[in-house]
Amino acid sequence: MDQQNRILNKEGQVVASWSTTVGGWVDSAGDFIGNTVDSIVLWAKGDSAGSLQRQVEKGQAPKEVDRVDKPHVPGQKPHVHFNDGTSLNNDGTIHDAHNGTPKPSNKTKEWLKDNGWIVEE
C-alpha cells in the first residue's frame, strides 16, 4: 500500500485505507466507509452509524428513528431508517427510494446534523 492510499491519525497509525476489492475506503476494522471525499469527511468526524445506532438503543435518539445502519454492500452509505419505512443516507440522499421520501422532523434533522450528517432543509 502506498502513502496515497491510507489515512493516518496524528500518532501515525493507519486508520483507513483504500481497498481495490470493495472499491472504496475501509477503516482499520475492515468496515466500508465510502468511496468519496464526502464520505471520508463524515467518517472522520467520528459520528459513525455505529455510534448513532448506540444512541437509538439507549433511547437517546429521536423517537421517529428506527435504526441506523452501516453500509451493507460496497457503494452503499451509512443510512438511517425511520419508523414510517423511509430511509436517508448520511449525505442527505434517499436510501431506499421505493419506500418513499423521508420527511424527518426538525428535531431529527438537528440530531443528524449535530452528528455530522447532511440533511436538506
Buried (B, 14 or more C-beta within 10 A) or exposed (E): EEEEEBBEEEEEEEBBBBBEEBEBBBBEEEBBBBBEEBBBEBBBEEBBBEEBBEBBEEEEBBEBBBBBBBBEEBEBBBBBBBEEEBBBBBBBEBBBEEBEEBEBEEEBBEBBEEBBBBBEE
